[in-house]
Amino acid sequence: MMKFAVSLRGMEAADLDFLRMLYASTRSEEMAPSGWSAEAIAVFLDQQFQAQHQYYQVHFHDAEFYLIEQDGQPIGRLYLFWGQTTLNLIDIALLPACRGQGLGTRLLTDLLQRADERGLAVELSVEPYNPALRLYARFGFEAINTSGVYLRMRRQAPVRADRIAS
């Protein structure tokens, strides 16, 4: 496994071009067989990014929006909403060159540890064809419902000895 020294920093307005490009990279395989021109795909993905970005800002205004950086360069995004009983993993995405090398596993391990320390369940939505589905299953996420094109998954909060009534 490759070693990564990564850090998280809060998203800024100046990051939108990177985030737009990152979003497009997560949809490139899906769009390839569309038969659309490269220009039409770029316009469509830009519109989709804008809609998603605006939705997240409005519906998760108290969320943590992070850029994942390696050696000071952005390589991904991580969007989290810490609720009273549940951590909602809104989005995690990495550049294609950074996928499949264990970084997502390390990030998810850290998040689950933090959620476990707080006694929180963790929920996320994922497309059923997304390769990350296998990662989530390995970490104990189970499907709880389907919403549109997304599979909603949940990992229960661990039972803690200090919370068990005697």
C-alpha positions as CSV (number, residue, x, y, z in Angstrom):
1,M,0.0,0.0,0.0
2,M,1.2,3.5,-0.9
3,K,1.9,5.9,2.0
4,F,-0.1,9.1,2.0
5,A,0.5,12.1,4.1
6,V,-2.8,13.9,3.8
7,S,-4.5,16.7,5.5
8,L,-8.0,18.2,5.5
9,R,-8.7,21.9,5.2
10,G,-12.0,23.8,5.0
11,M,-13.4,24.4,1.5
12,E,-13.0,28.0,0.2
13,A,-14.6,29.8,-2.8
14,A,-11.3,29.6,-4.6
15,D,-11.6,25.7,-4.6
16,L,-14.7,25.6,-6.8
17,D,-12.7,25.0,-10.0
18,F,-10.9,22.0,-8.5
19,L,-14.2,20.7,-7.0
20,R,-15.9,21.0,-10.4
21,M,-13.1,19.1,-12.1
22,L,-13.1,16.4,-9.3
23,Y,-16.9,16.0,-9.7
24,A,-16.5,15.5,-13.4
25,S,-13.8,12.9,-12.8
26,T,-16.3,10.9,-10.7
27,R,-18.8,10.8,-13.5
28,S,-16.5,10.3,-16.5
29,E,-17.0,6.5,-16.8
30,E,-20.8,6.9,-16.5
31,M,-20.8,9.6,-19.3
32,A,-18.4,7.9,-21.7
33,P,-21.1,5.7,-23.4
34,S,-23.6,8.6,-23.7
35,G,-22.6,9.4,-27.3
36,W,-22.5,13.1,-26.4
37,S,-19.7,15.4,-27.5
38,A,-17.0,16.3,-25.0
39,E,-18.4,19.8,-24.9
40,A,-22.0,18.6,-24.2
41,I,-20.7,16.4,-21.4
42,A,-18.7,19.2,-19.9
43,V,-21.7,21.5,-19.9
44,F,-24.0,18.8,-18.4
45,L,-21.5,17.9,-15.7
46,D,-20.9,21.6,-14.8
47,Q,-24.7,22.0,-14.4
48,Q,-24.9,18.9,-12.3
49,F,-22.0,20.1,-10.1
50,Q,-23.6,23.5,-9.6
51,A,-26.9,21.8,-8.6
52,Q,-25.2,19.4,-6.2
53,H,-23.0,22.1,-4.7
54,Q,-26.0,24.4,-4.1
55,Y,-28.0,21.6,-2.6
56,Y,-25.3,20.7,-0.2
57,Q,-24.8,24.3,0.9
58,V,-28.5,24.8,1.5
59,H,-29.5,21.5,3.0
60,F,-26.3,20.9,5.0
61,H,-25.4,24.4,5.9
62,D,-23.9,23.2,9.3
63,A,-21.8,20.5,7.6
64,E,-18.0,20.3,7.4
65,F,-16.8,20.8,3.8
66,Y,-13.2,19.7,3.5
67,L,-10.6,19.4,0.7
68,I,-8.4,16.4,1.1
69,E,-4.8,17.6,0.3
70,Q,-1.5,15.7,-0.2
71,D,1.7,17.8,0.0
72,G,-0.5,20.9,-0.2
73,Q,-2.3,19.9,-3.4
74,P,-6.0,19.1,-3.4
75,I,-6.7,15.4,-4.2
76,G,-10.3,15.0,-3.1
77,R,-13.2,16.2,-1.0
78,L,-14.9,15.1,2.2
79,Y,-18.2,16.4,3.3
80,L,-19.6,15.5,6.8
81,F,-22.6,16.3,8.9
82,W,-22.3,15.4,12.6
83,G,-25.8,15.0,14.0
84,Q,-27.0,14.1,17.5
85,T,-27.2,10.4,16.8
86,T,-25.7,10.0,13.3
87,L,-22.7,11.0,11.3
88,N,-23.8,11.6,7.7
89,L,-21.0,11.0,5.3
90,I,-22.4,13.3,2.6
91,D,-19.6,12.8,0.1
92,I,-16.1,11.5,-0.3
93,A,-14.3,11.7,-3.6
94,L,-10.7,11.3,-4.7
95,L,-9.0,12.1,-8.0
96,P,-8.6,9.1,-10.2
97,A,-4.9,8.8,-9.6
98,C,-5.5,8.5,-5.8
99,R,-8.3,5.9,-6.0
100,G,-7.7,2.2,-5.2
101,Q,-4.6,2.8,-3.1
102,G,-6.0,2.6,0.4
103,L,-6.5,6.3,1.1
104,G,-10.3,5.9,1.2
105,T,-9.9,3.1,3.7
106,R,-7.7,5.2,5.9
107,L,-10.0,8.1,5.8
108,L,-13.1,5.9,6.5
109,T,-11.2,4.2,9.4
110,D,-10.5,7.5,11.0
111,L,-14.1,8.8,10.6
112,L,-15.6,5.6,12.0
113,Q,-13.3,5.7,15.0
114,R,-14.4,9.3,15.6
115,A,-18.1,8.4,15.2
116,D,-17.6,5.3,17.5
117,E,-16.0,7.5,20.2
118,R,-19.2,9.7,20.1
119,G,-21.5,6.7,20.0
120,L,-22.9,7.7,16.6
121,A,-24.2,5.6,13.7
122,V,-22.9,6.5,10.3
123,E,-25.0,6.8,7.2
124,L,-24.2,7.5,3.5
125,S,-25.7,7.2,0.1
126,V,-24.0,5.5,-2.8
127,E,-24.9,4.3,-6.3
128,P,-25.2,0.6,-6.5
129,Y,-22.6,0.3,-9.2
130,N,-20.0,2.4,-7.3
131,P,-16.8,0.4,-6.5
132,A,-16.8,2.0,-3.0
133,L,-19.8,-0.1,-2.2
134,R,-17.4,-3.0,-1.4
135,L,-15.4,-0.8,0.9
136,Y,-18.6,0.2,2.8
137,A,-19.7,-3.4,3.1
138,R,-16.3,-4.4,4.6
139,F,-16.8,-1.7,7.2
140,G,-20.2,-3.1,8.2
141,F,-22.5,-0.8,6.4
142,E,-25.8,-2.3,5.5
143,A,-28.4,-1.2,3.0
144,I,-31.4,0.4,4.7
145,N,-33.3,1.7,1.7
146,T,-33.2,2.9,-1.9
147,S,-33.8,6.5,-2.8
148,G,-33.9,7.3,-6.5
149,V,-30.6,6.1,-8.0
150,Y,-28.9,5.8,-4.5
151,L,-28.6,3.0,-2.0
152,R,-28.8,4.4,1.5
153,M,-26.5,2.6,3.9
154,R,-26.0,2.6,7.6
155,R,-23.4,1.4,10.1
156,Q,-24.9,1.1,13.6
157,A,-23.2,2.8,16.5
158,P,-21.2,0.3,18.6
159,V,-22.7,-0.8,21.9
160,R,-20.6,0.7,24.6
161,A,-20.2,-0.9,28.0
162,D,-20.7,2.4,29.8
163,R,-24.2,2.8,28.2
164,I,-25.5,-0.7,29.1
165,A,-28.0,-0.5,32.0
166,S,-27.3,-3.1,34.7
